[in-house]
């Protein structure tokens, strides 16, 4: 694909693709994003600040050609197959495991209904998880961009109002990471309740907390971050670093007031004490994984249990369907057992390993949509079996002309995952660094709002059920034993987490093994 012909005076009706920063990026904030369209962002990592440091404001590209396809007819056939058999049915939203739009409907107590809104999808998608609303607010944003202020809005007004969508639009306008803003918002609110932060307080902050939940409060909060005004200079460094500036980091990490459980990053919605594959995958990696592959196992059952309904399919059927798709560990249903008794087991280690391998290839390399894939359980088809395992290679092979199997893709993901660990090892990673913030070990997970009922599959009195996970923490010693299990499973040395030479050579990464050996950072024995 080449750039357009504007430099020669040509004209086109094609839409430009624009990637831009906002005022937060211009001021080199660590919370700054790269924003594309209305609701897409390269969020965590401060990429907007990197662009700002280089005085780069935006990149606009117009394509002049198409992407070559090996089998266009096969791709269209796969697309129609997925659309007709597996896509969201607008008449059966209450049965859908996967639609963000569906969770905003009146029958679902997790979200307020949005009047006069319809589905919107990325180009070619057979599902659609975004929405466009008649009022024009928050259109095409989804997930945390609109949830960033939704809780504050609902707490103040007893329902979701335009304040949540106005706040989301302001977030995009300023170019600020939604999760940094979300966790920071409630952190400063809690500090204000403690009498520590506010006008004329120990941490002098001009925000009027009597307006918390109104659109003008969100605008003022985001403006402080984006423009580095006063205490906003601390905010713009990210609230993990702001807490350190204020001399509160250690104490607030111990209490959980500062909800940053790993690597200095804000807690995602899926707490590691409850949804352990998310937490384990993050701490064993290098950042918040932000990969929702097993997340429907929380959202759908929890919403149904909360509403007084029996989730369908039943837990045993759910885990058996999913376990059948977890190649190369297929058939081990205990991988889906989220009960406290199983959270440190080799079964859970295999689930984390599968997750890291799947996302390293099918998502991070092939770039399949995180919200749409994998499709394990599909409530639109008899028997509930989704298209994962068949769908991924079917689309991939039609485009590339290859004959890649699902399992071969998983093995490529394993190779990439091992390469990642080798890079971290060269950078100084050791298993002793792989640990959560203190509150994850000492404070039981409570949950609130939509997380007050955190239900996932688990064994209860020997039988499968959707079990509630609130009220537990991670046992420090048992997690250390889990790390040993995981490193052994992956072929890494259990004493330090470094890759073994034999493992790397098996994966055709002999050059990587040699590089580690030269730095004396190869797992021995």
C-alpha positions in Angstrom: 0.0 0.0 0.0 1.4 3.4 -0.9 0.6 7.0 0.1 -1.9 9.1 -1.8 -1.0 11.4 -4.7 -1.6 14.8 -3.0 1.9 15.9 -3.7 1.2 15.8 -7.4 -2.1 17.6 -7.1 -4.3 14.5 -7.4 -7.7 14.1 -5.8 -9.3 11.1 -4.1 -12.6 10.3 -2.4 -10.9 7.9 0.0 -11.1 8.5 3.7 -7.7 9.4 5.3 -6.6 7.3 8.2 -5.4 9.8 10.9 -3.5 8.9 14.0 -3.1 11.9 16.3 -2.1 13.0 19.8 -4.0 15.6 21.9 -2.9 18.3 24.4 -1.7 15.6 26.8 0.7 14.2 24.2 1.9 17.7 23.3 2.9 18.2 26.9 4.7 14.8 27.0 2.4 13.2 29.5 3.0 9.6 30.5 -0.8 9.1 30.3 -1.0 10.3 26.7 -2.4 8.2 23.9 -2.3 7.9 20.1 -5.9 8.4 19.0 -7.4 7.0 15.8 -11.0 7.8 14.7 -13.5 8.4 17.5 -12.7 5.6 19.9 -9.5 3.8 19.2 -6.3 4.3 21.1 -2.8 3.1 21.6 -3.4 3.6 25.3 -1.1 2.4 28.0 2.6 3.2 27.6 2.6 6.9 27.1 3.0 6.7 23.3 1.4 10.1 22.9 4.1 11.6 25.1 6.8 10.0 22.9 5.2 11.7 19.9 5.0 14.9 21.7 8.7 14.7 22.6 9.4 14.5 18.9 7.0 17.3 18.1 5.0 14.9 16.0 1.3 15.8 16.2 -0.4 13.5 13.6 0.1 11.1 10.7 -2.5 11.0 8.0 -2.4 8.3 5.3 -4.6 7.6 2.2 -4.1 4.3 0.6 -3.9 4.1 -3.1 -4.2 0.3 -3.6 -5.8 -2.8 -2.1 -4.4 -5.7 -0.1 -3.6 -8.7 -2.4 -5.6 -11.7 -1.4 -4.7 -15.3 -2.4 -8.3 -16.5 -2.3 -10.8 -13.7 -2.4 -13.7 -16.0 -3.0 -12.6 -18.2 0.0 -12.4 -15.1 2.2 -15.9 -14.0 1.2 -17.2 -17.5 1.8 -15.6 -17.6 5.3 -17.1 -14.1 6.0 -20.6 -15.1 5.0 -20.3 -18.4 6.9 -19.3 -16.5 10.1 -22.0 -13.9 9.6 -24.9 -16.3 8.9 -24.0 -18.8 11.6 -22.3 -17.0 14.4 -23.0 -13.3 14.2 -25.0 -11.3 16.7 -28.8 -11.5 16.3 -30.4 -8.2 17.1 -33.6 -10.0 18.1 -31.8 -12.1 20.7 -29.5 -9.6 22.5 -30.5 -11.0 25.9 -28.9 -14.3 24.9 -25.6 -12.9 23.6 -22.4 -13.7 25.4 -20.3 -11.3 23.4 -22.0 -8.1 22.4 -21.0 -4.9 24.3 -24.0 -3.4 22.7 -26.2 -6.2 24.1 -24.9 -5.4 27.6 -26.3 -1.9 27.3 -29.9 -3.2 26.8 -32.7 -2.8 29.4 -32.8 -6.5 30.3 -29.1 -6.4 31.5 -28.6 -4.7 34.9 -24.9 -4.1 34.2 -25.6 -1.3 31.8 -28.2 1.4 31.4 -30.2 1.3 28.2 -29.0 3.7 25.4 -32.0 4.9 23.5 -31.9 5.3 19.7 -28.5 3.5 19.3 -27.5 0.9 16.7 -24.5 -1.4 16.2 -21.3 -0.2 14.5 -18.5 -2.4 13.4 -15.0 -2.2 12.0 -14.6 -2.8 8.3 -15.5 -6.4 7.4 -16.5 -7.4 10.9 -19.4 -9.9 11.1 -20.2 -8.9 14.7 -20.1 -5.3 15.8 -19.3 -4.2 19.4 -19.5 -0.4 19.1 -22.5 1.8 18.8 -23.6 5.0 17.1 -26.3 6.9 19.0 -28.8 9.4 17.8 -27.5 12.1 20.2 -24.0 11.8 18.7 -22.3 11.5 22.1 -19.7 8.8 22.7 -20.3 7.2 19.3 -17.9 4.4 18.3 -16.3 4.5 21.7 -16.7 1.4 23.8 -15.6 -0.4 26.9 -13.5 1.8 29.2 -13.7 5.0 27.3 -17.4 5.2 28.1 -17.1 3.3 31.4 -14.4 5.8 32.6 -17.0 8.1 34.1 -20.0 5.9 34.0 -19.8 4.8 37.6 -19.4 8.4 38.9 -22.3 9.4 36.7 -24.6 6.6 37.9 -23.7 7.1 41.5 -24.7 10.8 41.4 -27.8 10.6 39.2 -29.1 7.0 39.9 -28.8 6.3 36.1 -26.4 6.8 33.3 -26.8 10.3 31.7 -25.0 12.3 29.1 -22.3 13.1 31.6 -20.6 9.7 31.0 -20.5 10.2 27.2 -19.4 13.8 27.4 -16.6 12.7 29.7 -15.6 9.9 27.2 -15.5 12.4 24.4 -13.4 14.8 26.4 -11.0 11.9 27.2 -10.5 11.3 23.5 -10.2 15.0 22.8 -7.3 15.4 25.3 -5.7 12.1 24.2 -5.6 10.5 27.7 -5.3 6.8 28.6 -8.8 5.8 29.8 -7.5 3.3 32.4 -5.0 5.8 33.9 -7.8 8.3 34.1 -10.3 5.8 35.6 -8.0 4.6 38.4 -6.7 8.1 39.0 -10.2 9.6 39.2 -11.1 7.3 42.1 -7.7 7.6 43.8 -7.9 11.4 44.0 -11.6 11.1 45.1 -10.6 8.7 47.9 -7.7 11.1 48.9 -10.2 13.9 49.1 -12.5 11.8 51.3 -9.5 11.3 53.6 -8.9 15.0 53.8 -5.5 14.8 52.2 -6.3 16.2 48.7 -8.3 19.3 47.8 -8.3 23.1 47.7 -5.7 24.2 50.3 -5.1 20.6 51.5 -1.8 18.8 51.9 -2.0 18.0 48.2 -3.4 21.2 46.8 -6.0 20.4 44.1 -8.5 22.9 42.8 -11.2 20.3 41.9 -14.6 20.9 43.4 -15.5 17.4 44.6 -19.1 18.4 45.3 -19.5 18.2 41.5 -18.1 14.7 41.3 -20.3 12.8 38.8 -21.2 15.9 36.7 -19.7 16.5 33.3 -17.9 19.7 34.3 -15.9 17.8 37.0 -14.7 15.3 34.5 -13.7 18.0 32.1 -11.8 19.9 34.8 -10.0 16.7 36.0 -8.9 15.8 32.4 -7.8 19.3 31.7 -5.5 19.2 34.7 -3.8 16.1 33.3 -3.7 17.3 29.7 -2.3 20.8 30.4 -0.2 20.0 33.5 -1.8 22.8 35.4 -0.8 22.9 39.1 -1.2 19.4 40.6 -2.0 18.3 37.1 1.8 18.1 36.5 1.8 15.3 39.0 -1.3 13.7 37.5 0.3 13.8 34.0 3.2 11.6 35.2 0.7 8.8 35.9 -0.8 8.3 39.4 1.7 5.6 40.3 4.5 8.2 40.0 2.2 10.9 41.4 1.8 8.9 44.6 5.5 8.6 44.9 5.9 12.3 44.6 3.4 12.8 47.4 5.2 10.3 49.6 2.2 7.9 49.6 3.1 5.2 47.1 4.3 2.5 49.6 1.5 2.9 52.1 -1.3 3.2 49.4 0.0 0.1 47.6 -0.2 -1.9 50.8 -3.7 -0.8 51.6 -5.0 -1.0 48.0 -6.0 2.6 47.9 -3.7 2.9 45.0 -5.0 0.2 42.6 -1.8 -0.5 40.7 -1.2 -4.3 41.2 1.7 -4.9 38.8 4.6 -3.2 37.0 3.3 0.3 38.0 0.2 -0.1 35.8 -3.4 0.6 36.8 -5.6 -2.3 37.7 -7.8 -3.4 34.8 -11.4 -4.2 35.7 -10.5 -7.9 36.0 -8.8 -8.2 39.4 -6.0 -10.8 39.7 -7.5 -12.1 42.9 -10.7 -13.1 41.0 -9.9 -13.6 37.3 -6.5 -15.2 37.8 -5.6 -15.9 34.2 -5.6 -12.1 33.6 -3.5 -11.3 36.6 -1.1 -14.2 36.2 -0.7 -13.4 32.5 0.1 -9.8 33.2 2.6 -10.4 36.0 4.4 -13.1 34.1 4.6 -10.8 31.1 5.5 -7.1 31.0 2.2 -5.1 31.0 -1.5 -5.3 31.5 -2.4 -8.0 28.9 -5.7 -6.3 27.9 -6.7 -9.6 26.2 -10.3 -10.6 26.9 -10.2 -14.2 25.7 -11.8 -15.7 28.8 -13.5 -12.6 30.0 -17.0 -13.7 28.8 -16.8 -16.4 31.5 -17.2 -13.5 33.9 -19.5 -11.1 32.2 -22.2 -13.4 31.1 -22.6 -15.7 34.1 -22.2 -12.8 36.6 -24.9 -10.7 34.9 -27.3 -13.6 34.8 -26.7 -14.7 38.4 -27.1 -11.1 39.5 -30.4 -10.9 37.6 -31.6 -14.1 39.3 -31.3 -16.2 36.2 -29.6 -19.5 35.6 -26.8 -18.9 33.0 -27.0 -20.9 29.8 -25.2 -23.0 28.9 -24.6 -24.6 32.3 -21.1 -24.4 33.8 -20.2 -28.0 33.0 -21.2 -27.7 29.4 -19.4 -24.4 29.1 -16.0 -25.7 30.3 -16.3 -28.9 28.2 -16.8 -26.9 25.1 -14.0 -24.5 25.8 -11.6 -27.3 27.0 -12.1 -29.1 23.7 -10.6 -26.1 21.9 -7.6 -25.5 24.1 -5.0 -27.2 21.8 -2.3 -28.4 22.7 -3.9 -29.0 26.2 -7.4 -29.9 24.8 -9.6 -31.9 27.0 -8.4 -30.7 30.4 -11.6 -29.1 31.8 -9.9 -28.3 35.1 -8.0 -25.5 33.2 -11.3 -23.6 33.5 -11.8 -24.2 37.2 -11.5 -20.7 38.8 -12.2 -22.0 42.3 -9.8 -21.0 45.1 -8.7 -24.7 45.4 -7.5 -24.7 41.8 -6.0 -21.3 41.3 -2.4 -22.4 42.0 -2.6 -25.7 40.1 -0.8 -27.1 37.0 -4.2 -26.9 35.3 -4.2 -23.1 35.8 -0.6 -22.9 34.7 -1.7 -24.6 31.4 -4.5 -22.1 31.0 -2.1 -19.1 31.4 0.4 -20.8 29.0 -2.4 -21.4 26.4 -3.6 -17.8 26.7 -0.1 -16.3 26.2 0.5 -18.5 23.1 -2.9 -17.8 21.5 -2.6 -14.1 21.9 1.0 -13.9 20.8 0.2 -15.3 17.4 -3.5 -15.0 16.6 -4.0 -11.6 18.1 -0.7 -9.7 18.4 0.8 -11.1 15.1 -2.2 -11.8 12.9 -4.1 -9.0 14.6 -7.5 -10.6 15.1 -9.9 -8.5 17.1 -9.6 -8.8 20.8 -13.3 -8.5 21.5 -14.4 -10.9 18.8 -11.8 -13.7 19.2 -11.7 -16.4 20.4 -15.3 -17.4 19.9 -15.5 -20.3 22.4 -19.2 -20.2 23.4 -21.7 -18.8 20.9 -25.3 -18.5 22.0 -26.5 -18.0 18.4 -26.0 -21.6 17.4 -27.5 -24.9 18.6 -25.0 -26.6 20.9 -23.3 -23.3 21.8 -20.0 -24.3 20.1 -18.3 -21.2 18.6 -16.0 -21.0 15.6 -12.6 -20.9 17.4 -10.3 -23.5 16.1 -11.8 -23.5 12.7 -12.4 -19.8 12.1 -9.0 -18.5 12.8 -7.1 -20.5 10.2 -10.0 -20.3 7.7 -9.7 -16.5 7.4 -5.9 -16.6 7.6 -5.4 -19.1 4.9 -7.8 -17.4 2.5 -5.7 -14.2 2.7 -2.2 -15.7 2.7 -2.6 -18.9 0.7 -1.0 -20.9 3.4 -2.3 -24.1 4.9 -1.7 -23.2 8.5 -3.6 -25.3 11.2 -4.9 -23.8 14.4 -2.3 -25.9 16.4 0.6 -24.6 14.2 -0.5 -21.1 15.0 -0.4 -22.0 18.7 3.1 -23.3 18.3 4.2 -20.1 16.6 2.7 -18.2 19.6 4.7 -20.4 21.9 7.8 -19.4 20.0 7.0 -15.7 20.2 6.3 -16.0 23.9 9.6 -17.6 24.5 11.4 -14.9 22.5 9.6 -12.3 24.7 10.9 -14.0 27.9 14.4 -14.1 26.4 14.3 -10.3 25.8 13.1 -9.6 29.3 15.8 -11.9 30.7 18.5 -9.9 28.7 17.0 -6.7 30.2 17.4 -8.1 33.7 14.2 -10.0 34.5 14.4 -12.5 37.4 11.6 -14.5 39.0 12.1 -12.5 42.2 10.8 -9.4 40.3 7.6 -11.2 39.4 5.3 -10.2 42.3 2.1 -8.3 42.9 1.6 -5.2 44.9 1.2 -6.0 48.6 -2.6 -5.4 48.7 -3.2 -8.3 46.3 -1.8 -10.7 48.9 -3.2 -9.0 52.0 -6.6 -7.5 51.1 -9.6 -9.7 50.0 -11.1 -8.7 46.7 -14.5 -7.1 47.4 -15.7 -5.7 44.1 -18.4 -3.1 43.6 -21.0 -2.1 41.0 -20.9 -4.6 38.1 -18.1 -6.5 39.9 -20.0 -7.1 43.2 -21.0 -10.5 41.8 -17.8 -11.9 40.3 -18.9 -15.4 39.0 -16.9 -17.8 36.9 -16.8 -21.6 36.3 -15.5 -23.6 39.2 -15.9 -26.8 41.1 -18.3 -26.6 44.1 -18.7 -29.7 46.2 -17.3 -31.7 43.4 -19.7 -30.4 40.7 -19.3 -27.6 38.2 -21.1 -24.4 38.9 -20.6 -20.6 38.3 -18.9 -19.8 41.7 -18.6 -16.4 43.2 -15.0 -15.2 43.6 -15.4 -12.2 45.8 -13.7 -12.2 49.1 -10.4 -13.9 48.3 -6.8 -12.7 48.0 -3.7 -14.4 46.5 -1.6 -16.5 48.9 2.0 -15.3 48.6 3.7 -18.6 49.2 1.3 -20.6 47.0 1.8 -18.1 44.1 5.6 -18.6 44.4 4.9 -22.3 44.1 2.7 -21.6 41.1 5.5 -19.7 39.4 7.7 -22.8 39.7 5.0 -24.9 38.1 4.6 -22.4 35.3 8.3 -22.0 34.6 8.7 -25.8 34.6 5.8 -26.2 32.2 7.3 -23.7 29.8 10.8 -25.1 29.9 12.3 -22.2 31.8 14.6 -22.6 34.8 12.4 -22.5 38.0 15.1 -20.8 40.1 15.2 -17.6 38.0 12.6 -17.9 35.2 15.3 -17.8 32.5 14.8 -19.8 29.3 16.7 -23.1 29.1 18.9 -23.7 26.1 17.1 -27.0 25.2 13.8 -25.2 25.1 15.0 -22.4 22.8 16.7 -24.9 20.5 13.5 -27.0 20.3 11.7 -23.8 19.1 14.5 -23.0 16.5 15.7 -20.2 18.6 19.3 -21.3 18.8 20.7 -17.8 18.0 18.6 -16.5 21.0 20.1 -19.1 23.2 23.6 -18.1 22.1 22.9 -14.4 22.9 21.7 -15.4 26.4 24.7 -17.6 26.9 27.1 -14.8 26.1 25.5 -12.6 28.7 25.5 -15.5 31.3 21.7 -15.4 31.5 20.7 -18.8 30.2 18.7 -21.1 32.4 21.1 -24.0 33.3 20.4 -27.5 34.5 
